[in-house]
């Protein structure tokens, strides 16, 4: 019987070993590439959930404190992301010591305990007013064209609106609805 001589100093890898390594590397690379966009999309959905929680909190606080609150939106710029903050309607300042009422020029004041919320990059939302007739309403600061789009009146009512979140100008999630009673619903 003839024995085949074995190479004692075998160098390199077999073709199958190389192919297995290439397949594993390509699978890992595809997972990384697919996951990069997914992280941003998850951040956008998380920002949407935070917005819903903020809207519900503002509704509760407006009703509990009987104050008029509004959501002020600051669109994204080259140097700042899309932001929103809570403002309070304060047409006059009353000074009890001197029995004075001072009419304010700037009637919407920032709420100190509500920090400005910044949305992730490329995330924004739009607000669409719903038709609602305000009978006997005559305050242009609240219902006029310069009034904020989202207002809670402090008596259980609100300006009815629909809010749509966007990521890269594409709608994400269902519409967020605020009805005239201030109820915040997620239509998903």
Backbone bond lengths (Angstrom), bond angles and torsions (degrees), N, CA, C in turn:
res aa  C-N    CA-C-N  psi(-1)  N-CA   C-N-CA  omega(-1)  CA-C   N-CA-C  phi
1 X - - - 1.415 - - 1.511 110.71 -
2 X 1.265 110.43 131.75 1.455 116.86 179.25 1.514 109.93 -91.77
3 X 1.249 115.71 131.52 1.457 120.55 175.84 1.506 109.29 -101.01
4 X 1.250 111.90 138.76 1.448 118.01 178.08 1.519 108.71 -81.03
5 X 1.257 117.23 133.22 1.467 117.93 -178.92 1.538 110.51 -74.23
6 X 1.290 116.76 136.61 1.461 122.57 178.01 1.508 109.83 -91.61
7 X 1.301 112.29 143.87 1.456 116.73 176.00 1.512 108.03 -79.58
8 X 1.273 115.54 124.39 1.448 118.86 -178.13 1.516 111.79 -80.74
9 X 1.246 116.98 -30.24 1.461 120.68 -178.55 1.526 109.85 -112.62
10 X 1.321 116.06 73.89 1.461 120.18 178.92 1.525 108.39 -80.81
11 X 1.326 117.14 127.67 1.462 122.56 -178.95 1.519 109.48 -116.67
12 X 1.386 116.19 147.25 1.455 121.09 174.62 1.511 112.80 89.96
13 X 1.336 114.28 -176.12 1.454 121.74 -177.39 1.511 109.08 -116.11
14 X 1.301 114.59 157.03 1.459 118.23 176.71 1.526 108.68 -78.43
15 X 1.290 115.80 164.76 1.458 121.44 -179.23 1.531 111.03 -62.14
16 X 1.304 117.38 -38.58 1.467 120.76 180.00 1.521 110.77 -65.05
17 X 1.300 118.00 -41.94 1.463 120.88 178.35 1.529 110.78 -61.76
18 X 1.313 117.23 -42.70 1.462 120.78 177.97 1.527 111.60 -63.24
19 X 1.326 116.88 -42.04 1.463 120.56 -179.72 1.534 111.14 -64.97
20 X 1.321 117.76 -39.96 1.469 121.25 178.80 1.524 110.26 -62.62
21 X 1.316 117.47 -43.61 1.465 121.43 179.46 1.530 110.23 -63.67
22 X 1.320 117.78 -42.39 1.468 121.46 179.85 1.532 110.50 -63.79
23 X 1.322 118.05 -42.16 1.466 121.47 178.99 1.527 110.51 -63.76
24 X 1.319 117.61 -43.73 1.471 121.06 179.80 1.525 110.62 -63.10
25 X 1.316 117.51 -44.34 1.468 121.08 179.58 1.529 110.69 -63.68
26 X 1.329 117.57 -41.43 1.469 119.49 -179.53 1.532 111.52 -67.24
27 X 1.319 118.00 -37.03 1.472 120.43 176.73 1.520 110.48 -64.47
28 X 1.323 117.38 -44.59 1.466 120.95 179.17 1.533 110.89 -63.31
29 X 1.319 117.51 -41.74 1.467 120.83 179.94 1.529 110.77 -64.57
30 X 1.324 117.46 -40.72 1.469 119.48 179.88 1.530 111.07 -67.21
31 X 1.321 117.87 -36.40 1.465 120.39 176.61 1.521 111.43 -64.10
32 X 1.317 117.12 -40.66 1.462 120.81 179.45 1.526 110.26 -65.82
33 X 1.324 117.54 -45.10 1.464 121.22 -178.87 1.528 110.75 -64.28
34 X 1.327 117.99 -41.93 1.461 120.62 179.53 1.522 112.06 -68.13
35 X 1.309 117.09 -31.70 1.461 120.92 -176.00 1.520 112.75 -78.95
36 X 1.309 119.01 -22.45 1.468 120.78 -177.98 1.526 110.45 -62.01
37 X 1.311 118.12 -49.15 1.460 121.15 177.95 1.514 112.23 -68.31
38 X 1.311 117.89 -30.84 1.455 122.26 -179.87 1.511 113.04 -65.16
39 X 1.321 117.16 -34.55 1.461 120.72 179.26 1.522 109.77 -64.87
40 X 1.327 117.70 -44.91 1.463 120.88 179.07 1.530 111.34 -63.91
41 X 1.319 116.45 -40.19 1.466 120.18 179.27 1.524 110.34 -65.23
42 X 1.324 116.90 -39.51 1.470 120.07 177.30 1.522 110.92 -64.89
43 X 1.336 116.75 -38.18 1.469 119.72 177.12 1.524 110.53 -63.55
44 X 1.323 116.50 -38.11 1.465 120.50 178.48 1.527 110.67 -65.37
45 X 1.325 117.28 -42.78 1.464 120.37 178.14 1.526 111.12 -66.53
46 X 1.327 116.01 -35.91 1.462 119.76 177.31 1.534 110.46 -66.56
47 X 1.329 117.23 -40.43 1.468 120.92 177.12 1.527 110.16 -62.50
48 X 1.315 117.08 -35.86 1.470 121.62 177.46 1.530 110.46 -63.38
49 X 1.331 116.26 -44.31 1.467 120.19 178.72 1.529 111.20 -64.08
50 X 1.338 116.69 -39.97 1.466 120.05 177.50 1.530 110.95 -63.93
51 X 1.335 116.98 -38.64 1.463 120.37 177.48 1.531 110.59 -61.99
52 X 1.325 117.07 -43.94 1.471 120.69 178.85 1.525 110.36 -61.09
53 X 1.338 116.59 -43.96 1.471 120.01 178.54 1.526 111.12 -63.14
54 X 1.339 116.87 -41.29 1.467 120.33 178.09 1.525 111.26 -63.00
55 X 1.330 117.11 -42.42 1.466 120.63 -179.85 1.529 111.16 -62.40
56 X 1.329 116.51 -41.56 1.468 120.05 178.60 1.526 110.82 -66.66
57 X 1.327 116.20 -39.38 1.469 120.31 179.26 1.534 110.51 -65.15
58 X 1.326 116.64 -42.84 1.469 120.74 179.58 1.529 110.08 -62.82
59 X 1.328 117.01 -41.79 1.464 120.94 178.20 1.526 110.84 -59.40
60 X 1.330 116.73 -46.49 1.474 120.33 179.19 1.521 111.51 -61.71
61 X 1.337 116.15 -46.42 1.466 119.71 -177.59 1.529 111.80 -66.05
62 X 1.321 117.50 -39.57 1.471 120.21 178.63 1.522 110.40 -61.79
63 X 1.317 116.69 -41.83 1.466 120.09 -179.87 1.524 111.63 -72.55
64 X 1.333 117.06 -41.50 1.470 120.22 -178.89 1.524 111.95 -65.69
65 X 1.332 116.38 -40.05 1.460 120.48 -175.24 1.527 112.96 -95.54
66 X 1.331 117.04 -5.04 1.470 122.67 -177.94 1.525 111.14 53.45
67 X 1.344 115.14 44.91 1.463 121.68 177.98 1.520 109.39 -116.28
68 X 1.310 115.78 155.62 1.461 121.35 178.51 1.523 107.95 -93.90
69 X 1.329 115.87 114.97 1.459 122.57 179.94 1.522 109.62 -113.91
70 X 1.330 114.81 154.48 1.464 120.39 175.83 1.520 108.91 -142.85
71 X 1.306 115.32 155.58 1.457 121.92 176.48 1.523 107.24 -99.95
72 X 1.320 116.53 116.60 1.462 121.03 178.62 1.521 108.56 -99.00
73 X 1.321 116.09 127.98 1.458 122.38 -175.93 1.519 109.38 -106.06
74 X 1.337 115.68 133.17 1.461 121.98 176.30 1.525 107.85 -116.80
75 X 1.329 118.30 108.94 1.465 120.80 -176.58 1.525 112.21 -63.03
76 X 1.316 115.29 160.07 1.461 121.22 179.49 1.526 110.31 -67.62
77 X 1.325 114.99 144.97 1.463 121.86 175.26 1.520 108.00 -126.53
78 X 1.334 115.74 -174.29 1.464 119.42 178.27 1.519 112.13 -65.65
79 X 1.316 117.00 -27.94 1.466 120.38 -174.48 1.528 113.78 -110.97
80 X 1.321 118.84 -8.70 1.464 120.82 -177.47 1.529 110.25 -138.43
81 X 1.331 116.66 142.98 1.468 119.43 177.40 1.526 110.90 -76.77
82 X 1.312 116.69 174.24 1.464 123.52 175.78 1.525 107.77 -62.18
83 X 1.344 117.17 132.58 1.461 121.44 -175.54 1.524 110.29 -137.57
84 X 1.319 114.73 158.04 1.459 119.82 171.67 1.521 109.06 -144.36
85 X 1.337 114.22 153.63 1.463 119.69 179.81 1.520 109.10 -145.81
86 X 1.314 114.87 166.13 1.455 121.82 179.68 1.516 109.27 -99.49
87 X 1.328 116.40 132.20 1.463 121.56 176.64 1.528 108.60 -124.77
88 X 1.327 114.77 155.39 1.463 121.62 -178.04 1.520 109.24 -119.60
89 X 1.306 115.78 138.58 1.464 121.35 178.45 1.517 108.71 -80.53
90 X 1.330 115.28 121.54 1.460 121.12 -179.60 1.526 108.35 -140.35
91 X 1.342 117.47 85.61 1.465 119.75 -176.01 1.520 113.47 -71.96
92 X 1.325 117.07 -28.87 1.469 120.36 -179.89 1.522 109.37 -136.65
93 X 1.326 114.95 150.42 1.459 121.30 173.50 1.516 106.79 -109.51
94 X 1.309 115.39 126.79 1.461 119.19 -179.16 1.519 109.53 -102.22
95 X 1.318 115.52 132.35 1.451 122.37 176.81 1.526 106.91 -111.54
96 X 1.325 115.87 105.23 1.468 120.76 -175.08 1.525 112.17 -67.80
97 X 1.332 116.93 -32.39 1.468 119.93 -177.63 1.525 111.82 -65.85
98 X 1.316 116.29 -41.13 1.464 119.71 -175.38 1.528 112.77 -105.02
99 X 1.326 117.22 5.48 1.465 121.80 -177.72 1.528 111.57 53.19
100 X 1.332 115.53 48.40 1.466 121.21 -179.23 1.515 110.45 -114.22
101 X 1.310 114.84 147.89 1.464 121.90 170.47 1.516 106.37 -126.16
102 X 1.319 115.73 115.86 1.460 120.96 -178.00 1.524 108.33 -104.07
103 X 1.317 115.72 124.09 1.460 120.56 178.16 1.522 107.99 -79.67
104 X 1.324 115.31 126.03 1.460 121.40 -177.87 1.525 111.22 -84.62
105 X 1.323 115.39 142.31 1.462 119.66 175.03 1.528 109.86 -78.85
106 X 1.327 115.72 -45.76 1.466 120.59 176.22 1.526 106.97 -96.48
107 X 1.316 116.30 107.03 1.464 120.41 -170.22 1.520 114.15 -87.77
108 X 1.323 118.91 -17.85 1.461 121.83 178.96 1.524 108.16 -102.10
109 X 1.333 116.34 115.74 1.469 122.86 -177.12 1.526 109.55 -109.56
110 X 1.337 115.81 143.55 1.462 120.30 176.17 1.525 110.06 -64.27
111 X 1.322 116.22 143.13 1.463 121.42 175.57 1.524 107.01 -88.90
112 X 1.317 116.29 122.63 1.466 121.54 -171.50 1.529 113.03 -65.88
113 X 1.320 118.67 -37.71 1.464 119.63 -175.14 1.529 113.71 -87.21
114 X 1.314 117.68 9.19 1.465 122.09 176.48 1.526 107.52 -120.42
115 X 1.326 115.93 103.47 1.462 119.71 -178.09 1.521 110.73 -72.19
116 X 1.329 114.58 153.47 1.453 119.94 177.59 1.531 108.59 -63.86
117 X 1.318 116.03 131.48 1.463 121.56 -179.43 1.523 108.79 -96.74
118 X 1.322 116.08 130.76 1.463 121.50 177.66 1.521 108.58 -107.97
119 X 1.314 115.81 129.33 1.454 120.39 177.42 1.523 109.38 -84.13
120 X 1.340 117.75 154.86 1.470 119.92 177.06 1.529 111.13 -60.09
121 X 1.308 114.92 163.92 1.465 120.78 -179.94 1.527 110.64 -57.41
122 X 1.316 116.48 140.78 1.470 125.25 177.95 1.527 113.18 66.55
123 X 1.340 117.37 15.38 1.465 121.65 176.87 1.523 108.15 -111.77
124 X 1.322 116.32 135.28 1.464 121.03 178.88 1.528 108.26 -151.60
125 X 1.311 116.05 177.76 1.462 119.77 172.27 1.517 109.51 -146.60
126 X 1.329 114.70 157.10 1.467 120.36 176.80 1.523 108.32 -120.26
127 X 1.325 114.62 149.21 1.462 121.43 -178.30 1.521 108.10 -116.73
128 X 1.330 116.03 125.71 1.460 121.46 179.12 1.524 108.32 -114.55
129 X 1.325 116.26 118.38 1.467 120.48 178.01 1.521 109.81 -69.05
130 X 1.319 115.67 141.68 1.460 121.83 175.12 1.523 107.93 -100.83
131 X 1.295 115.96 150.67 1.464 119.95 -179.76 1.524 109.78 -67.94
132 X 1.300 115.21 125.55 1.467 120.89 175.41 1.517 107.33 -151.55
133 X 1.294 115.92 127.89 1.467 120.41 -178.27 1.521 109.04 -93.23
134 X 1.318 114.76 125.60 1.455 120.95 178.11 1.528 107.74 -99.33
135 X 1.307 115.62 103.65 1.463 120.87 -179.18 1.525 108.56 -76.76
136 X 1.310 116.09 133.86 1.474 123.74 178.70 1.526 113.31 65.89
137 X 1.311 118.53 16.93 1.466 120.85 178.25 1.521 108.77 -89.41
138 X 1.332 116.09 133.65 1.460 118.84 -178.15 1.521 112.95 -138.54
139 X 1.311 119.35 13.23 1.457 122.53 -179.22 1.527 109.40 -96.26
140 X 1.333 116.67 105.47 1.464 120.96 -178.52 1.523 112.89 -65.40
141 X 1.338 118.11 -24.41 1.465 120.42 177.55 1.521 111.41 -63.72
142 X 1.320 117.31 -24.98 1.459 121.20 -176.31 1.521 113.69 -104.02
143 X 1.315 117.94 -32.90 1.466 119.13 -176.40 1.520 113.41 -122.79
144 X 1.320 117.74 -0.11 1.461 120.97 -178.94 1.520 112.18 -75.71
145 X 1.314 115.42 -178.42 1.463 120.53 -178.00 1.522 112.61 -71.29
146 X 1.323 118.18 -24.54 1.464 120.89 179.00 1.524 112.81 -90.11
147 X 1.306 117.98 -1.30 1.466 121.85 179.60 1.527 109.62 -73.25
148 X 1.327 117.26 150.25 1.475 119.48 174.62 1.527 110.52 -58.47
149 X 1.325 116.19 153.05 1.462 119.98 -176.53 1.524 112.59 -75.24
150 X 1.339 117.07 -30.82 1.468 120.57 -178.88 1.524 108.25 -113.61
151 X 1.339 116.84 112.68 1.470 121.54 -178.66 1.525 109.12 -133.07
152 X 1.339 115.23 135.23 1.461 122.54 170.09 1.521 105.91 -107.09
153 X 1.320 116.98 124.62 1.456 121.36 -171.23 1.523 114.71 -83.63
154 X 1.307 119.80 -7.02 1.456 121.59 177.29 1.513 114.25 84.26
155 X 1.327 117.15 -2.42 1.468 120.97 177.96 1.526 110.77 -114.87
156 X 1.322 116.19 15.86 1.458 120.67 -178.31 1.512 113.17 97.80
157 X 1.320 117.67 -7.10 1.459 120.95 179.86 1.519 110.62 -104.46
158 X 1.330 115.35 161.65 1.458 121.85 177.60 1.519 108.90 -149.53
159 X 1.317 115.31 163.58 1.464 119.56 172.27 1.523 106.94 -74.96
160 X 1.325 119.01 122.20 1.464 119.75 -179.02 1.532 111.20 -72.14
161 X 1.333 115.04 128.05 1.465 121.35 -179.96 1.523 109.73 -142.33
162 X 1.317 114.37 164.28 1.464 122.10 170.05 1.523 106.32 -122.98
163 X 1.335 115.69 136.07 1.463 121.58 -178.06 1.522 108.43 -119.31
164 X 1.336 116.19 130.73 1.463 121.75 177.55 1.522 108.66 -118.51
165 X 1.328 116.46 126.80 1.471 121.80 176.99 1.524 108.81 -87.22
166 X 1.345 114.61 147.43 1.462 121.17 179.92 1.520 110.31 -131.53
167 X 1.329 115.04 143.42 1.459 122.18 171.36 1.524 106.41 -127.08
168 X 1.308 117.53 117.89 1.475 122.61 -174.96 1.529 111.31 55.66
169 X 1.309 117.85 43.37 1.461 125.94 -179.38 1.527 113.19 61.58
170 X 1.339 118.04 17.65 1.462 121.96 175.42 1.521 107.66 -113.87
171 X 1.321 116.40 132.66 1.464 120.94 -178.57 1.520 110.69 -63.04
172 X 1.334 115.70 135.10 1.464 120.33 174.09 1.523 107.96 -122.50
173 X 1.293 116.03 137.85 1.458 120.46 179.78 1.517 111.39 69.82
174 X 1.310 114.30 173.46 1.467 120.73 179.09 1.521 109.80 -83.80
175 X 1.306 115.33 173.05 1.462 120.95 177.76 1.525 110.44 -65.62
176 X 1.316 115.87 144.07 1.459 122.65 171.91 1.524 105.61 -98.64
177 X 1.316 116.28 124.87 1.460 121.02 -173.77 1.525 110.13 -111.92
178 X 1.331 116.21 130.62 1.461 122.03 171.18 1.524 105.92 -116.22
179 X 1.332 116.40 115.42 1.462 119.01 -177.97 1.525 110.87 -87.16
180 X 1.320 116.82 178.67 1.469 120.66 -174.81 1.529 112.54 -68.67
181 X 1.339 117.58 -13.51 1.465 121.03 175.01 1.525 111.90 -93.34
182 X 1.330 116.97 4.87 1.454 121.59 177.19 1.512 114.51 85.51
183 X 1.319 118.20 1.55 1.460 121.39 -178.30 1.525 109.88 -72.22
184 X 1.333 115.83 127.99 1.459 122.13 -179.95 1.521 107.90 -98.83
185 X 1.332 116.27 120.09 1.463 120.21 178.93 1.510 109.72 -126.93
186 X 1.317 113.22 143.86 1.455 122.16 176.61 1.519 105.70 -102.12
187 X 1.305 118.25 119.42 1.465 121.44 -172.22 1.516 113.94 -79.49
188 X 1.338 117.87 12.56 1.471 119.40 178.81 1.503 111.22 -77.90
